[in-house]
Structure formats: C-alpha cells, structure tokens
Amino acid sequence: MHVKYFIQCLLTTAAPASAQFTEGTYTAVVGGLSTNSSLLGNYYNYWVQTASGLWDLTRSAREPATTTYTIPCSGSKKSILIEATRSALVIIDMQNFFLHPGLSPKATAGRGVVNATVNMIQGFRKAGMKVLWTNWGLDNYDLLTIPPSFLDGFSNNHSSTTTFGSDMGIVPGTNISAGLKLMRGSWNARPYGPLYDLQVEGVANGTDLYFNKNRLSGLWGAQTPLGLWLQENEITTLFFGGVNADQCVWGTFLDAYYKASLIPSSRYTAS
C-alpha cells in the first residue's frame, strides 16, 4: 500500500455559542453574514483579516482567547492566529498495519517521519493543544455494515478470508501475532513503534484522546466519535498528520472541510 505523510490545517465546524452580539460588527440574524469587510462569517463562526494581513481564527469576540499562536502559512494567507485551547492535532492511521516493515515493507516514507511526528506531538502537548489519535478500529457491528467495496479493497485476494476481521497470523520475521485485521485491540491496529507508548502515555495523562474509525474518513456521515468530541469541546482549528496522505488523511480532511469554512493556507509534506 502506497504510504504518504501529510500535515495540514483547517477550520472545523464551529460549536454553538451564547447568543450575544457586538453591535455594528455582526448581523443579528443567525446564519447571516457580517457587514464588516474584514470579517468572513457571522458571530458564531468567523475569521477576521487584520491590517497586517494576518487572519485571526480565534473568534475572541464570542469567547476570550487566552493562549494564542501565530502560524506561518503558504499561499494567499501568509499567517493565521489560533487559540491553543480550541485547537488540536489529529494523527491518522500511523498503525502497525500501515507502517511495520513486516506488514508494509514498502512504507519507508511513512516510517521515515515517525521521529518528526513524535517531536510534533510533544510540541503540541507543550503548547496546550490536544492530540487526537484517529485510527482504524473495527468491532463486529462494523463488519456487518462495511460495504463490499471496502471489503474487497482491504482483501489480499478479493476474498472474505483475507479482509477486515481475518486472522493475519504471525508477523513475518517475528513471533508477534498480528491479530484480526484492523479490529479494535489487535496488535496490527496499534500505533507503530514509539508512537504506541507515546499514545498510551498521552491518554493516561489526559493530553491525548483515542478515537476508532470504521471508514477512510474519521468524520464521515452524520456523526463519528471524533466529530462528536470536536463539537462538544468547541474545537475550531485542526492540524492533520498521518498516513496515507491521499486516502484516510485526505478523506478526513475533506469531510472536516465540508462541515466547515474555507481552509486557511497550509503547508504539508508528502512522499
């Protein structure tokens, strides 16, 4: 499986806010647009373009910004201002199934960015931003609802005997049991290498959260565990990393985009 690594940032769906308005700045109609030419959106979900060209994504008029960071970007928007407590890093599918050399020997590019990912995770934690591990993790109900196209795509021989939920046997070159393919709790579904200990540590310390997904996207459909948590915790800015850049990361990124506003300019690496 072709592996790519991806870093991206975007704005997620704004969570509900208290109905307070600043006179002369926002329209008083929910869903209406601002008459302020430097502002995109409305009271509940908006960006502000400052005189310097920086885009302020903190929405500080509706909720105070206490810990802000300026992030340089490429493209037409040179930089953005974010609020750390309403931002998060989403790490997608950096699992043994996709990265371990015994299971994915060609995934050299993905393995090559593991150390950089570790550093990035530690940086986000230090800055007070949550790390959201979002991985394939199926249960028996998921096996009943996954369509044939997905079953075929994850089968080695176009057969139900090698698709989701099948026993993958012993990892080549080891004595490790890979477990059932991409099922929750299986070894192959764990984060790869040092990322596993990092994830366990983060969840135990409360800096990280772990979400299972059952499609390429972690935000597909009306609601997912990741999407519900983002809404309930009023997270408004997301950064993405993981594999594959052109599949699961991209799918989650697009669904977040569809449920939100225009993506600010971004930087990413892929191989």
Secondary structure by P-SEA (a helix, b strand, c coil): cbbbbbcccccccccccccccccccccccccccccccccccccccbbbbccccbbbccccccccccbbbbbbbcccccbbbbbcccbbbbbcccccccccccccccaaaaaaaaaaaaaaaaaaaaabbbbbbbcccccaaaaacccaaaaaaacccccccccccccccccccccccccccccccccccccccaaaaaaaaaaaaccbbbbbbcccccccccccaaaaaaaaacccbbbbbbcccccaaaaaaaaaaaacccccccccccc
